[in-house]
Amino acid sequence: MVVVGMDTNALMMPVECDIRVFDELDRLFGRDLADTVVPSAVLDELDDLAGGHGEAATAASVGKILPSAVVSSKRTSHMPTTQLWS
């Protein structure tokens, strides 16, 4: 099992770069073989960015819902940032 930390840029890629990040993880590591972790600081940053206007705000809004959509398939967990490096 591979654990991948997702940052703000990765979660905004589907809108900004037309890249399906979770499909790419499946392609690289095998279907459902990569667990993803989203630090709470990333979710906070996405909240801040989503409050703006333009493409970045749209990308952040999509990025905010992606982890929740993947959580339902039990592949993503949310973790306080301090726990990632302890």
C-alpha positions as CSV (number, residue, x, y, z in Angstrom):
1,M,0.0,0.0,0.0
2,V,1.3,3.5,-0.9
3,V,0.3,6.6,1.0
4,V,0.2,9.8,-1.0
5,G,0.0,13.2,0.7
6,M,-2.2,15.6,-1.3
7,D,-1.5,19.3,-1.4
8,T,-3.6,22.2,-2.5
9,N,-2.1,22.2,-6.1
10,A,-2.9,18.5,-6.5
11,L,-6.5,18.9,-5.5
12,M,-6.9,21.9,-7.8
13,M,-5.4,20.1,-10.8
14,P,-8.7,18.7,-12.2
15,V,-9.9,22.2,-13.0
16,E,-6.6,24.0,-13.6
17,C,-4.8,21.3,-15.7
18,D,-7.6,19.0,-16.7
19,I,-5.8,16.1,-14.8
20,R,-7.8,13.5,-13.0
21,V,-5.5,13.1,-10.0
22,F,-7.1,10.0,-8.5
23,D,-7.3,8.3,-11.9
24,E,-3.6,9.0,-12.3
25,L,-2.9,7.5,-8.9
26,D,-4.8,4.4,-9.9
27,R,-2.8,4.2,-13.1
28,L,0.5,4.6,-11.3
29,F,-0.1,2.4,-8.3
30,G,-2.9,0.1,-9.3
31,R,-6.6,0.5,-8.6
32,D,-7.3,1.3,-5.0
33,L,-3.7,0.6,-3.9
34,A,-2.9,4.2,-3.0
35,D,-4.3,5.7,0.2
36,T,-4.3,9.5,0.2
37,V,-3.9,11.9,3.1
38,V,-5.1,15.5,3.0
39,P,-3.6,17.7,5.8
40,S,-6.0,20.0,7.5
41,A,-3.9,23.0,6.5
42,V,-4.7,22.1,2.8
43,L,-8.4,22.0,3.5
44,D,-8.1,25.4,5.2
45,E,-6.2,26.8,2.2
46,L,-8.8,25.5,-0.2
47,D,-11.5,27.2,1.9
48,D,-9.7,30.5,1.7
49,L,-9.1,30.2,-2.0
50,A,-12.7,29.1,-2.8
51,G,-14.0,32.4,-1.4
52,G,-12.4,34.3,-4.2
53,H,-13.4,34.7,-7.9
54,G,-12.2,33.2,-11.1
55,E,-10.6,29.9,-12.1
56,A,-8.6,29.5,-8.9
57,A,-11.8,29.9,-6.8
58,T,-13.6,27.3,-8.9
59,A,-10.6,24.9,-8.8
60,A,-10.4,25.3,-5.0
61,S,-14.2,24.6,-4.7
62,V,-13.8,21.4,-6.7
63,G,-10.6,20.6,-4.7
64,K,-12.6,20.9,-1.4
65,I,-15.2,18.3,-2.5
66,L,-12.7,15.8,-4.0
67,P,-11.4,14.3,-0.8
68,S,-15.0,13.9,0.5
69,A,-16.0,12.1,-2.6
70,V,-13.0,9.8,-2.3
71,V,-13.5,9.2,1.4
72,S,-16.7,7.4,0.5
73,S,-14.6,4.9,-1.3
74,K,-12.3,4.6,1.8
75,R,-9.2,5.8,0.1
76,T,-8.6,9.2,1.6
77,S,-8.3,10.3,5.2
78,H,-8.1,13.8,6.7
79,M,-5.3,14.3,9.2
80,P,-4.3,17.3,11.3
81,T,-1.1,18.7,9.8
82,T,0.9,18.1,13.0
83,Q,0.1,14.4,12.8
84,L,1.8,14.0,9.4
85,W,5.2,14.8,10.7
86,S,5.2,13.3,14.2
